[in-house]
Amino acid sequence: MTTGTLLFFLVAAGVAVIIFRLLRSGRLREKYAGLWILVGTSIVALVIWPQMLESITGWLGVQVPSNLLFFLAIFLLLGVSLHLSLEISKLEDETRILAEEVAILRLEAEDRGGTGGSSQELNGA
């Protein structure tokens, strides 16, 4: 095993450990962890069997293995960007709905003889 192979293997193993720690601490949700575990496993597989990339490159008709890696990385990043855009859109909709509900609750609190409907009154303080 060459020094470069060992280095890449240690980096991939380190990333896997970080992913599992983030999962266990609850800072990374399961739906995102699957993608990163797949990426880490792929990196480890390519480090252990570098000829696998050359074989896949030959099957797909790509001239240089690094071009295939760049294409796959760009494809992965586009997928992550699309997924995060969908999540942001969903969160924006939820935020808007919650803001509307808070406005309605404040209006109802003022109508019941409230004193202005401050946030402390709505929270029961």
Rosetta blueprint (number, residue, H / E / L):
1 M L
2 T L
3 T H
4 G H
5 T H
6 L H
7 L H
8 F H
9 F H
10 L H
11 V H
12 A H
13 A H
14 G H
15 V H
16 A H
17 V H
18 I H
19 I H
20 F H
21 R H
22 L H
23 L H
24 R H
25 S H
26 G L
27 R L
28 L L
29 R L
30 E H
31 K H
32 Y H
33 A H
34 G H
35 L H
36 W H
37 I H
38 L H
39 V H
40 G H
41 T H
42 S H
43 I H
44 V H
45 A H
46 L H
47 V H
48 I H
49 W L
50 P H
51 Q H
52 M H
53 L H
54 E H
55 S H
56 I H
57 T H
58 G H
59 W H
60 L H
61 G L
62 V L
63 Q L
64 V L
65 P H
66 S H
67 N H
68 L H
69 L H
70 F H
71 F H
72 L H
73 A H
74 I H
75 F H
76 L H
77 L H
78 L H
79 G H
80 V H
81 S H
82 L H
83 H H
84 L H
85 S H
86 L H
87 E H
88 I H
89 S H
90 K H
91 L H
92 E H
93 D H
94 E H
95 T H
96 R H
97 I H
98 L H
99 A H
100 E H
101 E H
102 V H
103 A H
104 I H
105 L H
106 R H
107 L H
108 E H
109 A H
110 E H
111 D H
112 R L
113 G L
114 G L
115 T L
116 G L
117 G L
118 S L
119 S H
120 Q H
121 E H
122 L H
123 N L
124 G L
125 A L
